[in-house]
Amino acid sequence: MAFIDYYKVLGLDKTASADDIKKAYRKLARKHHPDMNPNDKEANLKFQQINEANEVLSDPDKRKKYDEYGENWRHAEQFEHAKQQQQQQGYTYSGQTGFEGFGDFSGEHFSDFFESLFGRGAGSGRGRGKYRGQDYQAELHLGLREAATTHQHTLKVNDQNVRITIPAGIANGQVIKLKGHGAPGGNGGPAGDLYITFIVEDGDHFKRVGDDLYATVDVDLYAALLGGDITFDTLNGKVKLKVKPETQNGTKVRLKGKGFPVYKKEGEFGDLIITYNVKLPTGLSEKEKELIRELANVSSKN
């Protein structure tokens, strides 16, 4: 497999901060996501490379190994072990290029010392032990109403369609792991895992806080003063709200069990908290103004 420059994949240089890496990954992953590029094999390959680059560079320990050993970073521990032994034998370590006195690690000829550490053909991939494949990182964006229902979603991973069931109540920022759906392992080793981060947006007129939903409802002045009924569209259908006479602006009403479903708890829901926003009338006619003046005069005498 050809060497992939992870920094180049994300459009960064080696001085990039952790925040730079996170921002670049999110931007590129969104652009090249298979859902946005159906039937585009190049975009799918690019998406896999972006996830692989992020998986390494976002992990401080892996990034340190990658910066020091480049394409051989997965064998960093073996290099460190070899470094300790060669120092005892008088050889000089020269970073990613290998050990002076042994020749090029990426070539076909190796000393007995290297063969004892890595096996015959270490640089060419033959004779090495099994190793686990890379983990992939991905984001899946859902609308609030999507996240409120259990449903299936199909992801394209390694040119294969993977169908997952998303339980109702999934939280914004929640991560789930799909075991064995990462990059293939080496020499018969196990595949890595796929970690999916869910991004759930507030939708319509709702704001979600935990399992509770918050919404603001306009109430006209007359209903606020005299009382009345208004209809509100919840996630589970319309409900009729009874507005009490002399309701004040900012009054809150809690509807038990009309909020967001609780994750993996069938039949359990949070609450819906509604705030009344009393709207003052505009464009009053002269007759309406006169009636309001009379009401003001009556109120001032009481």
Disulfide bonds with the S-S distance in Angstrom:
none
